[in-house]
Amino acid sequence: TVPAYKEMSMYQLLVISQDHLTH
């Protein structure tokens, strides 16, 4: 559960980062 949560967190962070970059 921990690794999955961490992976999701990293993915979310990446998406947010890309979103900020695109906008």
PDB file of N, CA, C and O in Angstrom:
ATOM      1  N   THR A   1       0.848  -1.207   0.000  1.00  0.00           N
ATOM      2  CA  THR A   1       0.000   0.000   0.000  1.00  0.00           C
ATOM      3  C   THR A   1       0.878   1.249   0.000  1.00  0.00           C
ATOM      4  O   THR A   1       0.593   2.223  -0.697  1.00  0.00           O
ATOM      5  N   VAL A   2       1.939   1.205   0.786  1.00  0.00           N
ATOM      6  CA  VAL A   2       2.827   2.375   0.858  1.00  0.00           C
ATOM      7  C   VAL A   2       3.445   2.689  -0.508  1.00  0.00           C
ATOM      8  O   VAL A   2       3.381   3.829  -0.969  1.00  0.00           O
ATOM      9  N   PRO A   3       4.044   1.682  -1.157  1.00  0.00           N
ATOM     10  CA  PRO A   3       4.662   1.936  -2.465  1.00  0.00           C
ATOM     11  C   PRO A   3       3.650   2.471  -3.479  1.00  0.00           C
ATOM     12  O   PRO A   3       3.942   3.398  -4.235  1.00  0.00           O
ATOM     13  N   ALA A   4       2.463   1.877  -3.484  1.00  0.00           N
ATOM     14  CA  ALA A   4       1.426   2.306  -4.422  1.00  0.00           C
ATOM     15  C   ALA A   4       1.076   3.769  -4.159  1.00  0.00           C
ATOM     16  O   ALA A   4       0.941   4.558  -5.094  1.00  0.00           O
ATOM     17  N   TYR A   5       0.930   4.121  -2.899  1.00  0.00           N
ATOM     18  CA  TYR A   5       0.588   5.500  -2.537  1.00  0.00           C
ATOM     19  C   TYR A   5       1.690   6.448  -2.986  1.00  0.00           C
ATOM     20  O   TYR A   5       1.431   7.524  -3.526  1.00  0.00           O
ATOM     21  N   LYS A   6       2.941   6.015  -2.744  1.00  0.00           N
ATOM     22  CA  LYS A   6       4.083   6.840  -3.136  1.00  0.00           C
ATOM     23  C   LYS A   6       4.099   7.033  -4.652  1.00  0.00           C
ATOM     24  O   LYS A   6       4.331   8.132  -5.156  1.00  0.00           O
ATOM     25  N   GLU A   7       3.842   5.924  -5.366  1.00  0.00           N
ATOM     26  CA  GLU A   7       3.849   6.001  -6.825  1.00  0.00           C
ATOM     27  C   GLU A   7       2.771   6.973  -7.301  1.00  0.00           C
ATOM     28  O   GLU A   7       3.005   7.795  -8.187  1.00  0.00           O
ATOM     29  N   MET A   8       1.591   6.863  -6.699  1.00  0.00           N
ATOM     30  CA  MET A   8       0.494   7.735  -7.076  1.00  0.00           C
ATOM     31  C   MET A   8       0.873   9.183  -6.801  1.00  0.00           C
ATOM     32  O   MET A   8       0.600  10.073  -7.606  1.00  0.00           O
ATOM     33  N   SER A   9       1.511   9.407  -5.643  1.00  0.00           N
ATOM     34  CA  SER A   9       1.911  10.756  -5.260  1.00  0.00           C
ATOM     35  C   SER A   9       2.873  11.323  -6.307  1.00  0.00           C
ATOM     36  O   SER A   9       2.730  12.462  -6.751  1.00  0.00           O
ATOM     37  N   MET A  10       3.854  10.504  -6.689  1.00  0.00           N
ATOM     38  CA  MET A  10       4.845  10.955  -7.666  1.00  0.00           C
ATOM     39  C   MET A  10       4.154  11.262  -8.991  1.00  0.00           C
ATOM     40  O   MET A  10       4.451  12.267  -9.638  1.00  0.00           O
ATOM     41  N   TYR A  11       3.237  10.396  -9.386  1.00  0.00           N
ATOM     42  CA  TYR A  11       2.518  10.590 -10.641  1.00  0.00           C
ATOM     43  C   TYR A  11       1.721  11.894 -10.583  1.00  0.00           C
ATOM     44  O   TYR A  11       1.738  12.687 -11.524  1.00  0.00           O
ATOM     45  N   GLN A  12       1.026  12.102  -9.464  1.00  0.00           N
ATOM     46  CA  GLN A  12       0.229  13.313  -9.297  1.00  0.00           C
ATOM     47  C   GLN A  12       1.124  14.539  -9.394  1.00  0.00           C
ATOM     48  O   GLN A  12       0.786  15.522 -10.053  1.00  0.00           O
ATOM     49  N   LEU A  13       2.280  14.464  -8.721  1.00  0.00           N
ATOM     50  CA  LEU A  13       3.220  15.580  -8.731  1.00  0.00           C
ATOM     51  C   LEU A  13       3.671  15.869 -10.159  1.00  0.00           C
ATOM     52  O   LEU A  13       3.742  17.025 -10.576  1.00  0.00           O
ATOM     53  N   LEU A  14       3.975  14.811 -10.900  1.00  0.00           N
ATOM     54  CA  LEU A  14       4.422  14.978 -12.279  1.00  0.00           C
ATOM     55  C   LEU A  14       3.330  15.645 -13.111  1.00  0.00           C
ATOM     56  O   LEU A  14       3.595  16.576 -13.871  1.00  0.00           O
ATOM     57  N   VAL A  15       2.110  15.159 -12.959  1.00  0.00           N
ATOM     58  CA  VAL A  15       0.987  15.716 -13.716  1.00  0.00           C
ATOM     59  C   VAL A  15       0.816  17.190 -13.380  1.00  0.00           C
ATOM     60  O   VAL A  15       0.639  18.018 -14.274  1.00  0.00           O
ATOM     61  N   ILE A  16       0.869  17.517 -12.099  1.00  0.00           N
ATOM     62  CA  ILE A  16       0.721  18.906 -11.666  1.00  0.00           C
ATOM     63  C   ILE A  16       1.841  19.750 -12.256  1.00  0.00           C
ATOM     64  O   ILE A  16       1.610  20.857 -12.742  1.00  0.00           O
ATOM     65  N   SER A  17       3.060  19.214 -12.209  1.00  0.00           N
ATOM     66  CA  SER A  17       4.216  19.943 -12.745  1.00  0.00           C
ATOM     67  C   SER A  17       4.009  20.223 -14.227  1.00  0.00           C
ATOM     68  O   SER A  17       4.196  21.350 -14.686  1.00  0.00           O
ATOM     69  N   GLN A  18       3.620  19.189 -14.973  1.00  0.00           N
ATOM     70  CA  GLN A  18       3.412  19.344 -16.410  1.00  0.00           C
ATOM     71  C   GLN A  18       2.276  20.327 -16.666  1.00  0.00           C
ATOM     72  O   GLN A  18       2.347  21.141 -17.586  1.00  0.00           O
ATOM     73  N   ASP A  19       1.233  20.248 -15.851  1.00  0.00           N
ATOM     74  CA  ASP A  19       0.088  21.130 -16.018  1.00  0.00           C
ATOM     75  C   ASP A  19       0.534  22.577 -15.851  1.00  0.00           C
ATOM     76  O   ASP A  19       0.146  23.447 -16.630  1.00  0.00           O
ATOM     77  N   HIS A  20       1.349  22.828 -14.835  1.00  0.00           N
ATOM     78  CA  HIS A  20       1.847  24.181 -14.587  1.00  0.00           C
ATOM     79  C   HIS A  20       2.720  24.633 -15.754  1.00  0.00           C
ATOM     80  O   HIS A  20       2.681  25.792 -16.165  1.00  0.00           O
ATOM     81  N   LEU A  21       3.506  23.696 -16.279  1.00  0.00           N
ATOM     82  CA  LEU A  21       4.396  24.036 -17.395  1.00  0.00           C
ATOM     83  C   LEU A  21       3.579  24.360 -18.640  1.00  0.00           C
ATOM     84  O   LEU A  21       3.894  25.296 -19.375  1.00  0.00           O
ATOM     85  N   THR A  22       2.529  23.577 -18.871  1.00  0.00           N
ATOM     86  CA  THR A  22       1.706  23.802 -20.059  1.00  0.00           C
ATOM     87  C   THR A  22       0.969  25.129 -19.936  1.00  0.00           C
ATOM     88  O   THR A  22       0.884  25.896 -20.895  1.00  0.00           O
ATOM     89  N   HIS A  23       0.443  25.386 -18.754  1.00  0.00           N
ATOM     90  CA  HIS A  23      -0.279  26.638 -18.545  1.00  0.00           C
ATOM     91  C   HIS A  23       0.729  27.715 -18.222  1.00  0.00           C
ATOM     92  O   HIS A  23       0.354  28.867 -18.004  1.00  0.00           O
TER      93      HIS A  23
END
